[in-house]
Amino acid sequence: MSQASSLTSRTTNEALTLSVPVHGQGRGDRLTPGERSLSGDLAMWGLIVAELAVFGLLFFAYAWQRRSHAEAYATAQATLALWPALVGTLGLLTGSFGVALAVHAWSQGWHALARAALYLGIVSGAVFILLKGADLLSLGGRGISLSSGGFWTFYLFLTGFHYLHVLLGWGLLLVVAWRARRGRYDHGDYSGVETVAAYWHMVDLVWVVLFALIYVAR
């Protein structure tokens, strides 16, 4: 009876160990040579794939309409303020760097650096939020809305939809920062940081494509 109980316990422990690479439970769990770890929670990766698919369809629809009404779209694009978008883009990219550095720092046990890098990501994200928020309010003040049609309908829908994702990602960063202050990730399990980082990188990737389509492509 004792031997059977010991065997059951050992089998359960082995199963839990094998599940770690799928869910990314932090570097405290050692991987054997040849194993690959998927950083963050598997459910978050499913959400990211779904979000990328949605944005991909929206980008395709925008590109198709722009091709059909190239002159009208180019005229509307020429009225966009480029420098706030550039600064906002740098803000998001800097935020991604900060979040990636935070994940790496926690993997090395550099807790102070990890928290500082996370704060860099939060501040950089706030820059984008303020600039894009001001842009959307300015367009509303000019009477431009989703019902304006053509380029402006796509512009407001695409950037507004992305803006909501940035707000969500930024809120998640705040939650991670709050938990970090309480030492939640200082004991080897920082999978929560990896999960939020994966989402934040997705938000940044979408914006880079969006910026190229709306502000650069002619």
C-alpha positions, 0 to 999 in steps of 0.5 A: 500500500505504501509503495502504491501511494509513493508511485502515485505521488511520484507520477503526479509530480512528474505530470505537473513538471511536464505541464510547466513548459506549456504554461510558462511558470517562470525560470524557477522550473528547470527545462531539460535540454531540447524543451521549449517554454511558451512564455505566459499563459496558454489562454492569453496566447489563444486570445492574442492569435484571435486578436491578430486575426481580427486586426488582420481582417480589418487591415485587409478591408482598409487596404482594399477600400483605399485601393478603390478610393486612393485619391480621397484617402490620400487627401484625408491622410495628408491632414493627419498630424504625423509627429504625435503619431511618431512620438506615440510609436516611440512610446509604445516601442520603449514600453515594449523594451521596458516590459521585455527587460522586466521579464529578463530581469526577473528571470535573473533575480534582479528584482529592483531592475525588473520593477524599474523597467516595468515602470518605464513601460507604464510611463511610456505607455501613458505617453501614447495614451495621452497623445492618441486620446488628444488626437481622438478628442481633436477629431471629435471637436472637428465633427469627424465621427464613425459616420463620416464615411470613407477614410475617417470611418476606418481611421477612427474604428481602427485606431479607436479599437486599438486604443481600447487594447492599449488601455487594457494592456496598460491597466494590466501593467498597473496590476502587475506593478502593484503585485510587484511592489508586494514581492509577488514575482520575487520568488521564481514565479513571474509567469504573470509578468510574461503573460501581460508582456505577451499581450503588450507586445501584441498591442505594439505589433498591431500599432506598428502595422497600423502606423505604416498603413495609415500614416506612411502608405500612400 
